[in-house]
């Protein structure tokens, strides 16, 4: 193991975990008493925690590049990102998305304390929530001014895995633009199953939005999923070659 | 519609590869559509639309699709529908 990897993990990795624990425990009682409108304060806590994790990620990285080639949509949107690492969860905060509802796998809700905050924040369990209920909860979240964040690949195991179309079905049903979020390098820093934080070149980019009106027909969500994935992968391949 | 079993397999695989980014290695007759190929419930609905467009058949009306578990089940099912469609047109 290289010295930098060891130092990353011992110095910054441990501090990052402490940051999550201390900030969460300090804010926990307040969230219980004062959750804010539909969990707004829990979502604020997650944003602040994510900003802290991004700080530690930056310290662990070899290079750090955050790019916004297009302005963010004016209203709520769906943010769809590629997924190669647990660190990806925190990357939306790099673009100022401070009021988001994640749609995520059920096991995450079972984590001690994190699960509590996630339920408080109104996050949605993709595995147990029936489709119609999920649509209604997303509609409510959007009315509350939230953006919806998903990782359409559903798993960190294969960075080139297909983007499943559920996220895009939601976007079309709710009439929301989709912001493709390209995440590069996190899979090198902390791949699935790893515990050591390797130094890596981190690249984060919020790409130009994709709009539901550009897709028609009974397979519109499937085609939108492919368009968003292609936009992300093309960007990452282009940038990583340079 | 007169179509051979081999042609059904070829066209089905071609459609699934294109729309669901699958590889030849995944498309074995014994492959479970959910566990091996990774299709979720929305994908299953999309797959029906894709196959209807590909074979110009109507799958959604009057058939129980829950019995389709593997790719082989799917090939057999399309063959059955195609034969019924051909008989109706005669």
Interface residues (C-beta under 8 A of the other chain):
Chain A: X131 X162 X164 X165 X166 X169 X218 X219 X221 X222 X226
Chain B: X19 X20 X21 X38 X40 X41 X42 X43 X46 X49 X50
